[in-house]
Amino acid sequence: MPSEINGFKRPDESIPSSNDFFLEIPQLISKDPVLYSTMNLIFSVILSNDKLLKQWLDTLQNVVNAQDWREVTDSLKGYMTPELKKKLDGIAMGANNYVHPSSHPASMIAQDATHRFVSDTEKNTWNGKASTAVVSTTANGLMPKRDGSATSIFTGDGVWKSLAWNLITGKPSTFAPSAHNHDGSYLKLSGGSLTGALNLANGIWNKIGDDVYIGDSNQAGCLCIKGVNADSGIAFVNKDNTVQIAKLTYAGVEIISSVNIKVPKIVFSNGSELWIE
C-alpha cells in the first residue's frame, strides 16, 4: 500500500484486525485515510466494471462447482470434518516414520507345522545321505528293483540273477565230497553194523523194535530184558530155519521153555558131577 495519497499519510500503528468492517468504517477513515482511499478506489473500479466482475464471479463459480464437497474417505477426496482434524492433530510428529530393521533375531519368529527352522546338524545329516544312483562295481548306491522271482539273488556285479549251482563259489567239485563219509562215522538207518562199545545209561530201558526193552535195570553184571506187550523172554531162532524157534519166557515165579532143555552135566558146589544120558 502507498504510504501517502493526496497529502494524507498512513499511521505507523496498524488497525486492529478484530474490528468489524462495517461498524468501523468511520474509524478506518479517521485513522488510515490512505488505506480507505485505496480500498475505495479498488472497489469503485470493480463495481463499475460489470464485465470484469462477472468474469471473476464465473471463475469463482467454476472453482466452487469443481470442488467435491463430500466428506473425505479412504477412496474419495473431499473435505475434512472437525473430528478428523482433531484426530490428525493428535498424531505425534514422525509417528508413521517406521523403518524396518535390516536384521532381527530368529527367536522372534513363531514356527508352525509347515514353517520350521533347519539346524546345521540336520542339514549335514541330509547332505550325508547316500546317492539315489544304483550301486555299481565302483561306487556305493541303492539296490535295483527286484526282478520278481523269489529264487533270484543280487550278485556282486550289481545284477539280479537266478540262484543257480554255478553261482555258488567255494563248493566241493563233487557232491558229496570224497572226504565226506557217513559210513565211517555214523550207523545207517537201514543196514550196516554197530561197532564199538554200546554205553547204556544206568537204569535206562532202551526199546528195541516193538516188543522188548533192554538195559541193566540196576542189576549188577546183568543184561536185562523186558517185554513190551507180553512176558519177558529170549527167543533162539535156528540159522537155517526161522520156523525152528526156542523161547525162554518169564512171567513171574518160574522160567518156561518152549522146548526141552538138555543138560549133559550138572556140577554141584562141592565139586561132584552128575551126568545125564
Buried (B, 14 or more C-beta within 10 A) or exposed (E): EEEEBEEBEBEEEEEEEEEEEEEBEEBBEEBBBBBBBBBEEEEEEEEEEEEEEEEEEEEEEEEEEEEEEEEEEEEEEEEEEEEEEEEEEEEEEEEEEEEEEEEEEEEEEEEEEEEEEEEEEEEEEEEEEEEEEEBEEEEEBEEEEEEEEEEBEBEEEEEBBEEEEEEEEEEEEEEEEEEEEEEEEEEEEEEEEEEEEEEEEEEEBEEEEEEBBBBBBEEEEEEEBBBEEEEBBEEEEEEEEEEEEBBBBBEEEEEEEEEEEEEEEEEEEEEEEEEEE
